[in-house]
């Protein structure tokens, strides 16, 4: 008898991120897209320097959204290019306007060093 094959861990992570995305506010979605662009073009110094602006010390614990972003970032760094593209395909299906925003922001980084 054959056992059903469980989806891979990255596939589960991608579904989880897309589920989170569906519950985020438009402001949180824009923040995620900006972070996605930074991770998609990590060699761009401008994006790295902009990322330092988000670092802050606080006595307050991180919000659920901040925890989700941190977890997504760790997962994303371990995904293959195909798995990252799978996330983008899911984003295109779930919220095409934010996928378009991602592609526009990504295109705007061309030529920056």
N, C-alpha and C positions, 0 to 999 in steps of 0.2 A: 504494500500500500504506500502511495506517495504522500509525503507530508507537504502542505502548502509552503512555498518559499516566502519567508518574511522579506519585506522591502529592506534595502540596504540602509545603514544608519544615515548616510548623507541624504537619501531620499526622504527619510522620516524628518530630518532636520529641515529640509526645504519645505515640506508640507507644514511644519510647525511655524516657520518664519512667515509663510504666506497666510496662515491662520492668524498670527499676530497682526500682520499688516491689515487684514480685513477689519480688525477691531480698533486700529489706531485712528486718531483724529487726523484731519488734513495737515495740521502743523507737524505732527509726529511723522506722517508719511513723507512730508517734504524733508524733514531731518534725516529720515532713513535714506531717501534718494541721494541726498548730499553725501552721506557716509558711504553709500554704495559707489558713488563716483570716486571718492577718495581711495577706496579699496580696489577699484577697477584699474586705476592708473597710479599704482604706488610709487613708481619711479619719478613722478612729477614732484619736484621740490615745493612748488607753490601749494599744492594740496597738503603736503606734510606740514608746512608752516601754518597753514590755515587751521589744521587739526589741533595744533598746540593751543589755539585760542579757546578751545572747548575744555581744556584741563583746568580744573578749579578745585581748591580744597574746601570742604564743607563739613560741618558737624552733623548735617542731616544725612540719613541713609539714602542711597539711590532710589529713584522711583522704579516702579515695575518696568516702565518703558526703557529706562537706562539699563536695567539688568538684561532686558531682552536684547538691546543693541549690543551689549558686551558679549553676550552669549552668541549672538549671530556672528559677530566679528571673529570670534574664535573658530566657529564652525567654518565660516567662509574662507578663512586662511588655509584650512585643511582640505577644501574641496578642489577637485580637478576643474579644468576649464569647462568641460562638458557639464559638470554639476552646477557650476556658476551660471552657465547658459540655461540650464533647466530652471533655475530660480527666475531668471529674466523672462523666460517663456511663461512661467506661471504668473509673473507680475503683469505681463502683456495681456494675459487673459483676464486676470482679476481686476486690474485697474490700468487700462491702456493709457490714460492721460498721464499717469505717473511714470510709466515705461517711456513714453514720449519725452517727458521731462528729463529722465535719466539720459536718454540718447542725445538730447540737445545739450545738456550739461557736459556730457562726455566729449561731444564734438567741440565744445568751446575750450577744452583743455589742449586741443591739438596745437602744436607749435610752442606751447609754454614749456620752459625748461627751468 
